[in-house]
């Protein structure tokens, strides 16, 4: 019996896969548990349409992320902070400060998506990375200068 999996089943397949199983396994376990549906012609068309729409959404999301990434890559941020004579910052530059600086420039980026090499505790130039999409992670130049 051919079925379409509604979600991944270990040892059987991933979501939207069409697999062949024994009729009893499908009728008594997979279908009642909501893990699968019968692979009729209409269900196959429905799944194909859903996959096509989802692919279109993912492509649009990636395109938007690429556009934002290109804008961010051309950007140089400046963070002003208090520092001692040796150039050591009082405290550290955090992703929260970077997200606020990006917001002031007109870019809405979640602080959890900002990756720094490590805590920035000295004045100088750094490179930070922003996660926008699994394939789009632009690097931004950051200048930490004394206030």
C-alpha positions in Angstrom: 0.0 0.0 0.0 1.4 3.4 -1.0 1.1 6.2 1.6 2.3 9.8 1.9 4.0 10.6 5.2 2.7 13.7 7.0 5.9 13.9 9.1 9.2 12.0 9.3 9.0 8.4 10.6 12.3 6.9 11.7 13.3 4.0 9.4 10.6 4.8 6.9 11.1 8.3 5.4 10.7 12.1 5.7 7.8 14.4 5.5 5.9 14.2 2.1 7.7 11.1 1.0 5.6 8.5 -0.8 6.5 5.1 0.6 5.1 1.6 0.2 4.3 -0.3 3.4 2.2 -3.3 4.3 -1.6 -2.5 4.5 -1.9 -3.5 8.1 0.9 -1.2 9.2 -0.7 1.7 7.4 -4.3 1.1 8.5 -3.6 0.1 12.1 -0.7 2.5 13.0 0.4 5.2 10.6 -3.0 6.5 9.5 -4.7 6.5 12.9 -1.7 8.2 14.5 -1.8 11.0 11.9 1.6 10.1 10.6 0.5 9.3 7.0 -2.4 9.4 4.5 -3.3 7.2 1.6 -1.4 8.1 -1.6 -4.5 8.7 -3.7 -4.3 10.8 -6.9 -5.8 13.9 -5.2 -3.6 13.6 -2.1 -0.5 13.4 -4.4 -1.6 16.5 -6.3 -2.2 18.3 -3.0 1.2 17.4 -1.6 2.9 18.4 -4.9 1.1 21.8 -4.8 2.1 22.3 -1.2 5.7 21.5 -1.9 5.7 23.9 -4.9 4.3 26.7 -2.8 6.8 26.0 0.1 9.7 26.1 -2.4 8.5 29.4 -3.7 8.3 30.8 -0.2 11.8 29.6 0.7 13.2 31.1 -2.5 11.6 34.4 -1.7 12.9 34.3 1.8 16.4 33.5 0.5 16.2 36.3 -2.1 15.2 38.8 0.6 18.0 37.7 2.9 20.5 38.0 0.1 19.4 41.6 -0.6 19.6 42.5 3.0 23.0 40.7 3.3 24.4 42.8 0.4 23.3 46.0 2.1 24.8 44.8 5.4 28.1 43.8 3.9 28.6 47.3 2.6 28.0 48.7 6.1 30.6 49.8 8.6 29.3 50.2 12.2 30.8 52.4 14.8 30.3 51.8 18.5 31.4 54.5 20.9 32.3 53.4 24.4 34.3 54.5 27.4 37.8 53.0 27.6 41.0 53.3 29.7 44.3 54.6 28.6 45.5 51.2 27.4 42.5 50.9 25.1 40.6 48.4 27.3 36.9 49.0 27.3 35.0 49.4 30.6 32.7 46.4 30.1 32.3 44.8 26.7 30.5 45.3 23.4 27.5 43.0 23.3 25.2 41.7 20.5 22.5 43.8 22.0 24.5 47.0 21.4 25.2 45.9 17.8 21.5 45.1 17.2 20.6 48.6 18.4 23.3 50.2 16.2 21.9 48.3 13.2 18.4 49.4 14.1 19.5 53.0 14.2 20.9 52.5 10.6 17.5 51.1 9.6 18.2 47.4 9.7 16.0 45.1 11.8 18.3 42.2 13.0 17.7 39.9 15.9 20.5 40.0 18.5 20.6 36.2 18.6 21.6 36.2 14.9 24.7 38.3 15.5 27.9 36.2 15.9 31.0 37.9 17.3 34.5 36.3 17.4 34.5 36.6 21.2 33.8 39.3 23.8 35.0 42.7 22.4 36.9 44.3 25.3 39.5 46.4 23.4 39.2 49.4 21.1 39.8 48.5 17.4 38.4 47.1 14.2 36.5 43.8 14.2 34.5 41.7 11.8 31.1 40.3 13.0 28.8 37.9 11.2 25.0 38.1 10.9 22.9 35.0 10.3 20.1 35.8 7.9 19.6 32.5 6.1 21.5 29.2 6.1 23.3 30.3 2.9 23.4 34.1 3.7 25.7 35.2 6.5 27.2 38.6 5.6 30.2 40.0 7.5 30.1 43.6 8.9 33.0 45.7 9.7 32.8 47.1 13.3 34.9 49.9 14.7 35.0 50.2 18.4 36.1 53.8 19.2 36.5 55.8 22.4 33.7 58.0 23.5 
